[in-house]
Amino acid sequence: MNFVNRVIVKFVSLLPRNIVFLFARKYIAGTHLRDAVRVTKELNAKGILTTIDVLGEAIKNEAEAKEAQQKVIEVLEMIEKEKLNANVSIKPTQMGLLIDKELCYSLVAGIVEKAGEYGNFVRIDMEDSSTTDGIFELFKRLREKYDNVGVVVQAYLRRSYDDVVKLNSLGTNYRLCKGIYIEPEEIAFKDKQEIRENYLKLLFKMLNDGNYVGIATHDKYLIDKAYEFIREKGIGKDKFEFQMLYGVTERNCDKINRDGYKIRIYVPFGEHWYPYSIRRLQENPNIAWYITKSIFSLRR
């Protein structure tokens, strides 16, 4: 992100939340579960799957962690009730990872067990680098007992290839993304093409070793390269899916769907929409510039 974009994103982040929400709602289903259900039904009607995420992270105490778990279980119950083609994604810090690892494991295991009762699946999301080891430890422990759980790997982290080599032996179900948290250069690639090359290196390793991969990207270059590899290697459609964020590059999503590949949209909802929306703006500062222009247009 260049200096001008950083300034624009900073400006937008200082605006009143009700103003930011008017534009940020492009990236979230809404603040209530019914909003995520509505969006999922609309996408399912087009043959598109979803991952529903209750927004929130880094809770402060055990009570908040248990409340977060209950909200995710409510999502699973609603998916089952409404017969939605959807699964759930959770952030470990939302389940208490940073305050008590045993508490976190217990709460997440409860979610995974409930999902298993419904024949559903839980994605363990990845967060900033301070949590990476803890999240992989949590996933490995869960994987010893459950097969309906997967994890996220971030391609911009320099460590990720070594992590994948180890995780592949577990038959891991992956979501592979570029990564969005701001990290120092010594642990994360910064150059766009370097990140792309590492993404493909990880993807090819995952697929070659027979793992299931959620190919999570909006980058047409990476999508085209994934298409090429899948066709050249004859990778079955039961070994991968494409994944995208709600509200981003819908045209690419529709094309993948038309091409006959499975596509899943990440559908976040909830009261804690602000941090997520700011990260989306950091990832795509053009949206922040659009918001800025719109605000000054309204003042004329």
N, C-alpha and C positions, 0 to 999 in steps of 0.2 A: 504494500500500500504506500503510495507516494505521500509527500508532505501535505499537498492540497487535500487529498482524500482523507488523511488523518484529521485535518482541521475540520472538514465537513462532518465526519462521523462524530467528532467530539462535540461540535455544535449541536447536532441532532440529539446526542445523548443528554445534553443539558436542558432540553426542552421539557415542558410539562408532560407528564405521562399520557394524559388524555389526548394530547396532540400527536405524540409518537404512535399511540395505539391506532389512530385513524389510518395510518399507513402501514404499521407493522402487522395489522390483522391480515394482510395478504399472506403472511407466513404461518398463521395459526388458525385452527378451526374456530376458536372462540374461547370463552372462559369456563364453559360448562361441558360436562360429558355429553349432553344431548347434541352439542355442536359437533363433537368428534364423530358421533353416531351418524349425524346428517351427512357430513362430508364423506364418511366411509361408504355410506349407502350410495351416494352419487358416484363415487369412484368404482365401487363394486359393480354398479350397473353398466359400466364401460369395460368390465373385465379386469379392472386394476385392483390389486390387493393393497392393504395398508398395515402400517405399524402405528398403533396409538400410544402416545406418550403423555403422561401427566407431568406437566412442567414443574420444575422445582429441583433444587440441589442444595447440598451443604446445610442440612438441618442442624439445629442447635442442641437438641436433647432427644432422649428416648421417646418421649410422648409424640414429638413431631415425626420421628421415624415410623412409629407404629401407625400414625395417622396416614402417612404417605403410603405405607403398605396397604392399608385398607382401601385407599382410593384406587390403587392398581387392581386389587381384587374386585372392586366394583366394576372396573373396566372389563375384566375377564368375564364376569357374570353377565354384563350387558352384551358382550360379543356373543356369548352363548345364547342368551335370550333372543337376540335379534338375528341370530344366524349370520353374522357378519363374516366376511372373508378377511380376517385381521388377526394380528397378534399384538404383543405389547413390548415396549422398550422401557427400561428403567435405568436410572443413574444411581450407582452405588452410594454416593455421598448423600443422596436423598434417603437412603435406608440406613444411614448411620456409620458408614465406612470410616469416617474421620474421628468418630467418638468412641466406637466399640466394634471391633471386627467380628466378635462373636455375635453381637446383636445383629449386625448387618447380615451375616451368614444366615442366621435364624430367620430373619424377615424375608430375605430373598428366597431361601429354600421354601418358605411357606407359599410364596407367589408361584414358584416353579411347580410345586406340588399341585396347587389349585389349577394351574394351566394344564398340567398333565391329566387331571380329572376330566377336563374338557377336550383333550386331544389337541391342546394348543401349545404355543411356543413363547419363550421369553428371551429377549435380546438384552444382554448386559452391555450398556453403553460405555464408551470410553470418555474420560474427562481429561483434565490437564495432567502434565507429566508427573506432578507430585503424587498422583494416585495410580499411576500405571502399574507398578508392581503389586499394589494392594488389589487392584481389579483383576489382574491375571491370577493371583493367588486365590481370590474368591471364585473365579470361574473354574479353575482346576479342581478345587474342592467340590464344587457343585457337580462338575462333570463326572466325578467318581461315582455319583449316585443317580444322576439324571441325564437323559439324552435329549430332552426338549429345551435345551438352553444353549445359547451361542454368545459370541463376544465380538467386539469391534476392534479392528486394528487400524492405526492411522499411518498413512504412507509417508507423511513428512517427518516422522521420527526416525532417526538414524538407527535405532535399536531394532526396528520392526522386523527386519529379515531374520535376525537371530531368534526373535520371539516366535515367528511363524514356523521356523524349523522345529522348535520344541512343541508348539501347539498342534502341528500337523499330525504328530504321533497319537494325538487324542481323538483324531477324527473330528476336528473342530468345525462347527458351523460359523462362518465368518460374515461380518459386515465390513467390507474394506472401503475406507473413505480417505480423503486427502488429509484431513485434520484442520481444525479451525482455531484452536487455542494459541495464544501468542507465547512462543517458546524461544529460548536463546539459541543462537546459531550453532553452538557446540553440540546440541542434542537434536536439532531439527534442521532439515534442508530448508533453504529460503528461496532458492531459484525455482521458478515455475517448471522449467524443463527437468530439473533434477528430481523434483517431486513426482512429475509424470513418469519418469523412467523408473523410479523406485516403486511407484504404484504398479506398473506393469510387471516388474520383477516379482513383486509379492503376489500379484494375481496369478501369474503363470505358475509359480511355485505351489500355491494353494490348489489350483485346478489339476496340475500334473500329479500331485500327491493324492488326488481323489477326494478332496474336501469340498463341501458345499460353500458357495460364495455369494453373498449379496454384493453385487458390483455397484457400489454407491458413488455415483459421480454425475455431474452435469456437464462435464468436459467432453465435447464432441470428439476430440482427438482420442481420448481414452475409450470412449464408447466404440469408435470405429476400430481401434486396435483390439478391443475385446471381441468384437464381431469377427475380425480376421482370425484370431487365435482359436475361438470356439469352432469356427468352420474348418480351419486347417487340421485341428486335432480331433475333430468329431466329438466334441464334448456334448454329452446328452443334456437336454433341457431340465432334467431332474437334478443337475449338479450346480445350477446357478440361477440367479434372478438379477435383474437390474433394480436399483433402488434410487429414489430421488426425494427431495424435500418438497413438502407442500408449498405451492405458490412460486416455484422456481422452474423456469424453462419447461412449461407445460407442453410445448411443441415437441421437444425431444421425447418426453414421456409418451405422447400419443403415437409417435413414430415407432418406438420400441414395441408398443402394444400392437400396432398394425403389423409389425414384422413377425408377430407370433411368439415373442419372448415374454416371459413372466416379468411384470413390473410391479414394484411395491412402493407406495408413497408413505413417507414418514409424516404422520398427522399429530402435531402437538396441540394440547389445549390446557387451560387452567389459569388460575389467578396469577401465577408467577411467570407471566409471559415476557416481562421486561428484559431480564438478562439474555434470554434466548433471542429476542428480537434485536438487541444491540449486537450480538455476535453475528446475526445474519447481515446486519448493516456493515459490520467490519469485513465480512467476507465479500460483500458486494457493495462497495461504496457508491456505485452509480445510483443505487436506490436512495442512499442518504442525500446525494446531490439532487435527485428528483424531489425529495421531501423538502429540501431547503428552497428550491426554486418555487415549489408550490406555496410554501408559507409566505414568501415575499410577494408572490402574485396575489395572494389573498389580502395583503396589506395595501394594495394599490387602490 
